[in-house]
Each structure stands twice: as structure tokens, then as C-alpha cells.
């Protein structure tokens, strides 16, 4: 059985002692496992990651990271114009003794991480000049450079186009498998959870939560209740595999009475 890396036991957090972000949460994330966290805005998804990272303490219960943590935040823009290489090098901070400068090994690890993610060409580019997708890959490389057994990502594909969403989520699955990382990530894209998560944590507005295997937990009824929007799960064959996609039913689309043009492809 894979070694547990993240453990939450009857954990809860409230910033004001009245409204709870989450409550009575029991969660284990093991080495090589990816858990996706979904829920409406303000439900405590980012708060949970911050608690796992040790940036805040839960109000009740216990949350432990059993090993060092690599944390990729939702948005990061440095005040100074650092190169992509230097941004990744910052991930080595925990390994560099006080008052010492990075050594050859640190720089070799940074180069290896950039190469592993296919972005070695960006090493000398200013981080602030990169596209959103490129910046996200650099931040993931920074987390990997820390050589941590735990990776936390807060909406890693937010604001990215479809190509870069595909690139980032595929990379997360690959490094979780290759490095046997325990990965916990938040997302507003159920399709991303379908694509790479082993299990999902659904965080509801009324402090309830539901945890289970992605394919069993992400039902039409559960997602509709979570987001308060009717949804359909579309199952189809592509490239020799049976796949599932998430489709919300927006009121505006229903009101317009959109019709499928003759000859358009569709999924039954």
C-alpha cells in the first residue's frame, strides 16, 4: 500500500469562528495519488491547501503534511524581473544553508527540472514576459526543484487556453506517476478531475463534503448539487478509449433555444 503523505483528521477551519470553510474533514493522500478538490467560490479550497502547506493552522482537528511541500499558488508575479531559471532556483531555498549561495548541484537540478517539463528554452527569459501557460510550467518546475514528496496546486490551469490546459494537467499526472508524488489540486474544471484525478473531494456550501473515486463520485446529481447548475456527463469513444466529459446546462443557452445545424457532430 502506498505511503500516506497528507493526513487530515476531523479538520475544520473558520476565519471568524462563525462561518466554516470546511469542517469534520478526514482525508488521506498517498504517494503517487492525485486528489482533485472541487466546489463553489469561497468554499475553502485554497484554505485547505494553505493548511496542508503549513501556512495556516486549522481551527479544529489536525492536518499534517508527512514530508516537505511544493506549493504552486493561483497567481504569482514577482516585483522584480527575474529570469525563469532564477524563479525555479528559488525552489532550492530549503536545501541551501543560511548565508550560502546556490551551488553547482542546485543549478544542475534546476536545469534538469526545466528540461523535464520541456521548457529549457525559457531559462533566460524574464518570468514576467512569459505567457500564462509558460509561467505555470515554470512554477511547477520550481516546486519540483525543491525535491518534495508532496505537490499542492491551486487552480493550476486557471485562465489558460485549451492547449495549455491539456499540457499542464497531463504534466501533473506524469510527474505524480514518475516521482510518486502525493498531489492535491483545486480546480473549477470538472473535466480536469475526470482526466487525471484518482479521487475527488467535493466541498459544498453548507459545510458538507464528499470524497471518493472520481468516476464514482462525479455523477450528474452530485455535480448539479455542488454547482447549482444542471449538468450532463457525456460518454463517447475517442482514440480507442471510452471517455467522459462534463457539460453544464446554462439557462441562457436554453432560453435561446439553440439548435444543432444539419450535419453537425454530436454525442448521444
C-alpha positions in Angstrom: 0.0 0.0 0.0 1.3 3.5 -0.9 2.7 5.6 1.9 0.3 8.3 3.2 1.7 11.8 2.6 -1.2 14.1 3.6 -3.5 13.4 6.5 -6.4 15.4 7.7 -8.3 14.2 10.8 -11.7 15.8 11.7 -10.2 19.1 10.4 -12.1 22.3 10.1 -11.3 26.0 9.6 -13.1 29.2 10.2 -11.7 32.7 9.9 -14.3 34.3 12.1 -15.5 31.5 14.3 -18.9 31.5 12.7 -18.7 30.6 9.1 -16.8 27.4 8.4 -14.7 27.0 5.3 -14.7 23.2 5.8 -15.5 21.0 8.8 -15.1 17.4 10.0 -12.8 16.7 7.1 -11.0 13.3 7.0 -8.6 12.9 4.1 -5.5 10.9 3.2 -3.5 11.4 0.1 -0.9 8.8 -0.6 2.3 8.7 -2.7 1.5 8.6 -6.4 -2.1 9.6 -5.9 -3.8 12.7 -7.2 -6.8 14.2 -5.4 -8.8 17.0 -7.0 -10.8 19.5 -4.9 -13.9 21.0 -6.4 -16.5 23.4 -5.1 -18.1 26.8 -5.5 -16.1 30.0 -4.8 -15.4 30.8 -1.2 -15.9 27.2 -0.1 -12.4 26.8 1.4 -10.5 25.0 -1.4 -7.5 27.4 -1.3 -7.7 27.5 2.5 -7.3 23.7 2.6 -4.2 23.9 0.5 -2.7 26.6 2.7 -3.4 24.4 5.8 -1.7 21.4 4.2 1.3 23.7 3.3 1.5 24.8 6.9 0.8 28.5 6.1 -2.2 28.4 8.5 -3.4 26.1 11.2 -6.8 24.5 11.1 -9.2 25.9 13.7 -10.1 22.3 14.8 -8.7 18.9 14.2 -5.4 18.1 12.6 -3.8 18.5 9.1 -0.4 17.0 8.6 2.0 17.0 5.6 4.2 14.0 6.0 7.2 15.5 4.2 8.2 18.8 2.6 5.6 20.5 0.4 5.9 22.1 -3.0 3.2 24.7 -3.4 2.1 26.3 -6.7 -0.2 29.2 -6.0 -3.0 30.5 -8.1 -1.1 33.6 -9.3 2.4 34.7 -8.8 4.1 37.8 -10.3 7.5 38.9 -8.8 8.2 42.5 -8.2 11.5 42.2 -10.0 12.3 40.9 -13.4 13.8 37.5 -12.5 14.7 35.0 -15.2 12.7 31.8 -15.4 15.9 30.0 -14.3 16.1 32.1 -11.1 12.4 31.6 -10.3 13.0 27.8 -10.5 16.2 28.2 -8.4 14.1 29.8 -5.6 12.6 26.3 -5.2 16.0 25.1 -3.9 15.9 27.5 -0.9 15.2 24.8 1.7 18.3 22.9 0.6 20.7 25.8 0.7 22.3 26.6 4.2 21.9 30.1 5.6 24.3 32.7 4.2 25.3 30.3 1.4 24.7 30.7 -2.3 23.3 28.1 -4.7 25.9 25.6 -5.8 26.5 23.5 -9.0 24.2 20.8 -7.8 21.4 23.3 -7.2 21.8 24.7 -10.7 22.0 21.2 -12.3 18.7 20.3 -10.6 17.1 23.4 -11.9 18.3 22.7 -15.4 17.0 19.1 -15.1 13.6 20.3 -14.0 13.3 22.8 -16.8 14.3 20.1 -19.3 11.8 17.5 -17.7 9.0 20.0 -18.3 10.2 20.8 -21.8 10.9 24.5 -21.1 14.7 24.7 -21.0 14.4 27.2 -23.8 12.8 29.6 -21.4 15.6 29.6 -18.9 17.0 33.1 -19.6 13.7 34.7 -20.4 12.2 37.2 -18.0 9.4 35.4 -16.0 7.2 38.5 -16.3 7.4 38.3 -20.1 6.2 34.7 -20.3 2.7 33.6 -21.3 0.3 32.3 -18.6 0.9 28.7 -19.6 4.7 29.2 -19.6 4.6 30.9 -16.2 2.6 28.0 -14.8 5.1 25.4 -16.1 7.9 27.5 -14.6 6.2 27.5 -11.2 5.6 23.7 -11.4 9.4 23.4 -12.2 10.1 25.5 -9.1 8.1 23.1 -6.9 9.8 20.1 -8.4 13.2 21.6 -7.9 12.5 21.5 -4.1 12.5 17.7 -4.4 9.4 17.5 -2.2 7.2 14.4 -1.9 4.0 16.5 -1.8 2.8 18.8 -4.5 -0.1 21.3 -4.0 -1.5 23.3 -6.9 -4.2 26.0 -6.6 -6.2 26.1 -9.8 -3.2 25.2 -12.0 -5.0 25.6 -15.3 -7.0 28.8 -14.5 -7.1 31.3 -17.3 -5.2 29.0 -19.7 -6.3 28.2 -23.2 -7.3 24.7 -24.1 -3.9 23.7 -25.4 -2.1 24.8 -22.3 -4.8 23.3 -20.0 -4.1 20.0 -21.7 -0.4 20.5 -21.4 -0.5 21.4 -17.7 -2.9 18.6 -16.5 -1.1 15.9 -18.5 2.2 17.1 -16.9 0.7 16.8 -13.4 -0.4 13.2 -14.0 3.1 12.4 -15.4 5.1 13.8 -12.6 2.8 12.2 -10.0 3.4 8.8 -11.6 7.1 9.3 -12.3 8.1 10.8 -9.0 5.4 9.1 -6.9 4.3 12.5 -5.6 1.1 13.0 -3.5 -0.8 15.7 -5.4 -3.7 17.8 -4.1 -5.0 20.4 -6.5 -8.1 22.6 -6.7 -10.0 23.3 -9.9 -13.2 24.8 -11.3 -12.9 22.4 -14.3 -14.6 19.0 -13.6 -13.1 17.8 -16.8 -9.6 18.1 -15.4 -10.6 15.9 -12.4 -12.0 13.3 -14.8 -8.8 13.4 -16.8 -6.2 12.9 -14.1 -7.6 12.5 -10.5 -7.7 9.2 -8.7 -10.2 10.6 -6.2 -12.1 13.9 -5.7 -13.2 16.0 -2.8 -16.5 17.8 -3.4 -16.9 20.8 -1.0 -20.4 22.1 -0.6 -21.7 25.5 0.5 -23.3 24.0 3.7 -20.1 22.5 5.1 -20.8 19.1 3.7 -18.2 17.3 1.7 -18.0 14.1 -0.3 -14.8 12.1 -1.0 -14.5 9.2 -3.3 -13.1 7.8 -6.6 -13.5 10.3 -9.4 -15.6 8.0 -11.7 -18.0 7.1 -8.9 -18.3 10.4 -7.1 -18.6 12.8 -10.1 -22.2 11.9 -11.0 -24.6 14.3 -12.7 -26.6 14.6 -9.5 -23.6 15.3 -7.3 -22.1 17.9 -9.7 -25.5 19.6 -10.2 -25.9 19.8 -6.4 -22.4 21.1 -6.0 -22.6 23.9 -8.6 -26.3 24.5 -8.6 -26.4 24.2 -12.3 -27.9 21.2 -14.2 -25.1 19.1 -15.8 -24.8 16.2 -18.2 -22.0 13.7 -18.4 -21.3 12.8 -22.0 -19.7 9.5 -22.7 -18.0 8.9 -26.1 -15.2 6.9 -27.7 -12.1 8.7 -28.8 -8.7 7.2 -29.8 -9.8 3.8 -28.8 -10.9 4.7 -25.3 -14.2 5.4 -23.7 -14.1 9.0 -22.3 -16.3 11.2 -20.2 -16.8 14.9 -20.4 -18.7 17.4 -18.3 -21.3 19.7 -19.9 -23.2 22.4 -17.8 -26.6 23.4 -19.0 -26.7 27.2 -18.9 -30.1 29.0 -18.7 -29.1 31.4 -21.4 -28.4 28.6 -23.9 -31.8 27.0 -23.1 -33.5 30.4 -23.4 -32.0 30.9 -26.9 -33.3 27.5 -28.0 -30.0 26.7 -29.8 -30.5 24.1 -32.5 -27.9 21.7 -33.9 -27.2 22.6 -37.5 -27.7 19.8 -40.0 -24.7 17.5 -40.3 -23.1 18.7 -37.0 -21.4 16.1 -34.9 -22.9 15.3 -31.6 -22.7 12.9 -28.7 -25.6 10.8 -27.7 
